[in-house]
């Protein structure tokens, strides 16, 4: 009834069932791998979030440091300006008063 190269219906059903079981097993393995990848992506996302929080905190600190440095430099420049003004006034006074020949600035 069956030719040499033909399989019996029960054999074909067994083969189909076997193929479906292998396919189901493969799909399960792929789902596990996808789950593992999703876990890794979630972990990476958490690490990126932590890093971005640190970066923002660092920028906040650096901004405050920069502001403090600008204030300090500004105060130093004001102090230098006052010193130069006083030195100029002293020089003008000395020129107006004239200096004695015996003048010794280290006296």
C-alpha positions, 0 to 999 in steps of 0.5 A: 500500500505504501511505496518505498519512500513514503512514511506511514501516517503514524510515523509522520505524526510522530515526526511532526510531534517530535518537531513541534516539541523541539520547536517548543523547546527552542522557543523556550530557550530563546525566551530565557535568553531574551529574559536574560538580555532584558535583565542585563538591559535593566541593570545597565539602565540602573547603572546609567541612572546612578552615573547620571545622578553622580554627574549632576551632583558633580556639576552642582558642586563644580558650579558652586566651586566656580562661583566661589573662585570667581568671588575670591578672584574678584575680591583679590582684584579689588584688594590689588586695586586699593593697594595700587591706588594707595601706592599711587597716592603715596608716590604723589605725596612724596613727589609733592613734598620733595625728598631730602637728600638725606632721605632713607626709605629704610630708616 
